[in-house]
């Protein structure tokens, strides 16, 4: 089982930026995993935000964050990042890192991801 720990959340004004990190442990071949970020606003379902394939190139973004958020990964450090720019109040949520040992596709469904972090709070003030 992969252990995931997110960091980098906080309070930021609308239009600002944050960079989230997710460090993985308990895994030998981190590069075999699809890594994703989901988010859950208060009172809402957890929703897909972005995913990156093991190749570190192929990505899939939710329309709501396309052009503002960017995912990257450093396989040697077993870490995935989420750069969030032009933040909006509606981006306020707990952000979760997730891992899936899947090849050939980038799933958007929560059920495809077996390993999850505890989450980090992002609050965007207007």
N, C-alpha and C positions, 0 to 999 in steps of 0.2 A: 504494500500500500504506500502511495506517495503522500508525504506530508507537505502541505503548502502553507506558507505564512506570508500574508500581504502586509505591506507597509506603505506609507506615503500619503495617506488620506489626511483630511483636515478641512479647515474653513477657508474659503476663498471668495472674493467678490466676482460678480458676473463679469465675464470677459477675461478673467484670469486663467492661469494654467496650474496644473498639478501633474506630477509624475508618480504613478503607483508602481510598486515592485512586488513581485511574488517569487519567493525563494523556495525551491523544492529540495527535499531531502528524502532519504530512504529509497532512492531510485538510482540504479546503475546507468541505465541508458535513457537519460532525460530526452535525448534527441529523438527517441521513438514516439514521443507523446505529442498529440495535438494539445495546444494550450489555449485557453479561452478566458475571457472576462465576462461575467454576468453582473447585473446590478438589480437591486431590489429597493424600491422606494417604499416608504411607510404606507402600509395598507394595500400594497399592490403585489402582483406576482413577480417572481424573479424572472428577469428577461435577459435574453442574449444581447451582448454588446459587440463583441469581436472575438474572432478566433484566428489562430495562426498554425499552419501546418508545421510538421517537424523539419521541413526544409528551410524554414525561416524566411520564406519568400511568399508563399501562397497565403492569402488572407481573405477573411470574410467579415464585413462590417454591417451592423444594423444601420438602416437608413438614417436614423435619428442622430448618429454620431459620425457618419461618413464625412470626411473632409475636415473634421475637428479632432478626432482621436486617432492615435497611431499605436499599433502594437509592435513590439520587437522582442527578440529573445537572444540570450547569450547561453548557448548550450554548455559551454565549458564551465560557466558559473551556475548552471542549472537555475537560471532566473529568467522570468518574463516581465516585460515592462508595459505600462500603458501610459502614454503621453496624452494628456487631455488639455486641449487648447480651446480658447473661446468658450469657456464654460458658461452654462446657462443655469438659472435656478431649477429648471426641470431635470438637470443632471444630478440633483441631490439624491443620494441613495447610499446604501451599503454596497460596496463593490467586492465581488467574490472572484477569486482565481479558481480555475478548474482544469483538470487534466483528463485526457482520454487517450488510451492506447489504440488508436484507430489509424488505418491507412487509407489513402485515396479519397477522403472526403473531409469536410469541415462541418461537423454537425452544429445545429443551432438549438437542439433540444437538450434540456437539462438532464434528461434520463440517459443520454449518451455519455455523460461525464460521471465517473465513479469517485473521483478524488476532488475534494473541495477544501479551500481555506476557510478561516473563521470570518473573513470579511474585514474591510476597512471603511470607515464612514467618510463620505465626501459631502460637504455642505457648501452650496453656492448661494451666497446672499445677493439680493437684488439691489 
